Amino acid sequence: MPLVTVAQLLAAAESGRYAVGAFNCNNMEIVQAIIEAAEAEKAPVIVQASQGAIKYAGLEYIVALTRVAAEKATIPVALHLDHGTSFEQCVQCIWSGFTSVMLDGSKHSLAENIALTNRVLAVARAVGVSVEAELGKISGTEDDIFVHEREAFFTDPAEAKEFVAATGVDALAVAIGTAHGQYKGRPELDFDRLAAIRELVGIPIVLHGSSGVPDEDIRRAVEIGVRKVNIDTNLREAFVAGVKEVLAQNPQEIDPRKVLGPAKQKMSAVIREKIRLFGSAGKA
């Protein structure tokens, strides 16, 4: 079926009180793993690409791969820009075929973030593309973006209310204690802050840096109002583990299909687990 918007998927998730998985892609095998897992679980899914993925695979390749996969799928699929940092990049992705973009203006002041988000919204709304924004800084590395722990700060609920009222974004990414990349220990999430934000903004909340968050914490976050959960690091771990396993058993293997095929299967298994965890299995 044709690509849908993230706003459409999150509206259904809001009604059903579950979250939709947003999985980062970098190549064909990852796109295939995402779609195959979602098909197997009969779940809606979000394929998302970061700046690093676009630089690596090429914008046209990302769009073409995802569009073909979605057209062959029986479940709804959205294509989302993850952590877009400029108006120009968001517009480029919109014109290229993305059905949703994230404008990450968290490095700016509240007023600047609102102004920049509204510029993107003006273009996106005109062509039916949904927009995610971010308040607060999430520590860790997301491709080209690095936020040191001491520079990270949690989302202020009052600012979140002001931001959503001034923009009308479709979803809001918040900083409540998660981090990009691999965790060194167990993350401590501020659920009281999450609940306060959710009550004040009344729109779907997005949880970034979710790969290392314990299952029980993810479930609690979804109960409070998180409707989109981003997963990237877990896919990278599964992909590399699959490749290493094949080459450890057969160091002389030179067929890419025999190396990448098992890696794809491992990613798909992880994605299926996440989909069930988020409560979106059977919701397509």
C-alpha positions in Angstrom: 0.0 0.0 0.0 1.2 3.6 -0.4 3.2 5.2 2.3 1.2 6.8 5.1 2.0 9.6 7.6 3.3 9.1 11.1 0.4 11.3 12.3 -2.1 8.7 10.9 -0.3 5.9 12.7 -0.1 7.8 16.0 -3.7 8.7 15.9 -4.6 5.1 15.8 -2.1 4.3 18.5 -3.6 7.0 20.7 -7.0 5.4 20.3 -5.6 2.0 21.0 -3.2 3.1 23.8 -0.2 1.4 22.2 3.1 2.7 20.6 4.3 2.3 17.1 7.9 1.2 16.6 10.2 3.5 14.6 13.2 1.6 13.3 16.3 3.2 11.7 17.4 2.0 8.4 20.7 2.2 6.6 20.5 -0.3 3.7 18.2 -2.7 1.9 18.6 -5.6 4.4 17.5 -3.3 7.3 14.5 -2.1 5.3 13.5 -5.6 4.5 14.0 -6.8 8.1 11.7 -4.0 9.3 8.9 -4.7 6.9 9.1 -8.5 7.2 8.9 -8.2 11.0 6.0 -5.8 10.8 4.2 -8.1 8.3 4.7 -11.1 10.5 3.3 -9.3 13.6 0.6 -7.6 11.5 1.7 -4.2 12.9 1.9 -0.7 11.6 5.6 0.5 11.4 7.7 3.5 10.9 10.9 3.3 8.8 13.1 6.2 9.7 16.4 7.5 8.3 18.9 9.7 10.1 21.3 12.2 8.6 24.0 9.5 8.7 21.8 7.0 6.9 21.0 9.5 4.2 24.7 10.4 3.8 25.6 6.7 3.6 22.8 5.3 1.4 21.7 8.4 -0.5 18.3 10.1 -0.1 16.9 8.7 -3.3 17.9 5.1 -2.4 16.2 5.4 1.1 13.0 6.7 -0.5 13.0 4.1 -3.3 13.7 1.2 -1.0 11.1 2.1 1.5 8.4 3.0 -1.1 8.9 -0.4 -2.9 8.7 -2.2 0.4 5.6 -0.4 1.5 3.8 -0.9 -1.8 4.4 -4.7 -1.5 3.3 -4.7 2.2 -0.1 -5.3 3.6 0.6 -3.2 6.7 0.8 0.6 6.9 4.3 2.0 6.6 5.5 5.6 7.2 8.8 7.0 6.1 10.3 9.5 8.6 13.3 11.8 8.8 15.0 11.2 12.2 16.7 14.3 13.8 16.5 16.7 10.9 18.5 19.8 12.0 17.6 22.3 9.4 14.7 23.7 7.5 16.4 22.9 4.2 17.0 19.3 5.1 13.4 18.8 6.2 12.1 20.4 3.0 14.4 18.3 0.8 13.1 15.1 2.5 9.5 16.2 2.1 9.9 16.8 -1.6 11.8 13.5 -2.0 8.8 11.5 -0.7 9.2 11.3 3.1 5.7 11.3 4.7 7.0 12.6 8.1 9.9 14.7 9.3 11.4 15.5 12.6 12.8 18.9 13.1 15.3 18.7 16.0 15.6 22.3 17.2 16.5 21.3 20.7 19.9 23.1 20.5 18.1 26.4 20.0 16.3 28.6 22.5 12.6 28.0 23.0 11.6 30.9 20.8 14.0 29.9 18.0 12.8 26.3 18.2 9.2 27.4 17.8 10.0 29.7 14.9 12.0 27.0 13.1 9.4 24.4 13.7 6.7 26.6 12.4 8.7 27.2 9.1 8.9 23.4 8.6 5.2 23.0 9.5 4.1 25.6 6.9 5.7 23.5 4.2 4.7 20.1 5.6 1.1 21.0 6.2 0.7 22.2 2.6 1.5 18.7 1.3 0.1 16.5 4.1 3.3 15.6 5.8 3.5 15.1 9.5 6.0 16.8 11.8 7.7 15.7 15.0 9.7 18.2 17.1 12.0 17.9 20.2 12.3 19.8 23.5 15.2 19.0 25.8 18.5 17.4 24.8 19.0 13.6 24.9 22.6 12.6 25.6 24.7 10.3 23.5 25.5 10.0 19.8 23.0 9.9 16.9 25.2 9.7 13.8 26.6 13.2 13.3 24.9 14.6 16.5 26.7 14.3 19.8 25.4 15.6 23.1 27.6 15.3 26.2 25.9 14.1 29.4 26.6 17.5 31.0 25.0 19.3 28.1 21.8 17.1 28.2 18.8 18.5 30.0 15.3 17.2 30.7 12.2 18.6 29.0 10.4 21.3 31.0 6.7 20.5 31.1 5.6 24.1 31.1 7.8 24.8 28.1 6.4 21.7 26.4 2.9 23.1 26.8 3.9 26.5 25.4 5.8 24.9 22.5 2.9 22.7 21.4 0.4 25.5 21.8 2.6 27.7 19.6 3.2 25.1 16.9 0.6 22.4 16.8 3.1 19.7 16.0 1.9 16.1 15.5 4.3 14.5 18.0 6.8 15.7 20.6 10.1 14.0 21.4 11.0 14.5 25.1 14.1 14.1 27.2 13.3 12.1 30.4 16.5 10.2 31.0 17.1 8.1 27.8 20.2 8.3 25.7 21.4 7.5 22.2 23.8 4.7 21.7 24.7 1.9 24.1 24.0 2.4 27.8 26.7 2.0 30.4 24.2 1.2 33.1 20.4 1.1 33.7 18.8 4.3 32.6 16.7 6.1 35.2 13.6 7.5 33.5 11.7 10.4 35.0 8.1 9.1 34.8 6.6 11.9 36.8 8.0 14.4 34.3 6.7 12.3 31.4 3.2 12.2 33.0 3.2 15.9 33.6 4.3 16.6 30.0 1.7 14.3 28.6 -1.1 15.9 30.7 -0.2 19.4 29.6 0.4 18.8 25.8 -2.2 16.1 25.0 -0.4 14.9 21.9 1.6 11.7 21.2 5.0 11.6 22.9 8.1 10.1 21.3 10.8 8.3 23.2 14.2 8.4 21.6 17.2 6.4 22.7 15.0 3.4 23.7 17.3 0.5 22.7 18.7 -0.1 26.2 15.6 0.8 28.2 14.3 -2.2 30.2 11.0 -3.7 29.0 9.1 -2.8 32.1 10.1 0.9 31.7 9.0 0.9 28.0 5.6 -0.6 29.0 5.2 2.1 31.7 6.1 4.9 29.3 3.5 3.6 26.8 0.9 3.4 29.5 1.6 7.1 30.3 1.3 8.3 26.7 4.4 7.5 24.6 3.1 6.6 21.1 6.3 6.3 19.1 9.4 4.5 20.3 12.7 4.8 18.4 15.0 1.8 18.0 18.4 1.9 16.3 21.2 0.6 18.4 19.5 -2.8 19.0 19.3 -3.3 15.2 23.0 -2.4 14.7 23.9 -4.9 17.5 21.8 -7.7 15.9 23.1 -6.9 12.4 26.8 -7.1 13.5 26.2 -10.2 15.6 24.7 -12.0 12.6 27.6 -11.1 10.4 30.2 -12.1 13.0 28.4 -15.4 13.7 28.6 -16.4 10.0 32.2 -15.4 9.5 33.2 -17.1 12.7 31.7 -20.4 11.4 33.1 -19.9 7.9 35.9 -17.3 7.7 36.3 -18.1 3.9 32.7 -17.1 3.1 32.5 -14.6 0.2 28.9 -14.7 -0.7 27.3 -11.4 0.7 23.9 -13.1 0.6 25.1 -15.8 3.0 26.6 -13.2 5.3 23.8 -10.6 5.3 20.9 -13.0 5.1 21.4 -14.3 8.7 22.0 -10.7 9.9 18.7 -9.7 8.4 17.0 -12.6 10.3 18.5 -11.5 13.6 17.3 -7.9 13.1 13.8 -9.1 12.2 13.6 -11.2 15.4 14.6 -8.2 17.5 12.0 -6.0 15.7 9.3 -8.5 16.3 10.1 -8.5 20.0 9.9 -4.7 20.1 6.6 -4.6 18.3 5.0 -7.0 20.8 6.5 -5.0 23.6 5.0 -1.7 22.3 1.6 -3.3 22.0 1.3 -2.7 18.3 1.2 -6.4 17.2 -2.1 -7.1 15.4 -3.0 -3.4 15.1 -2.5 -3.1 11.3 
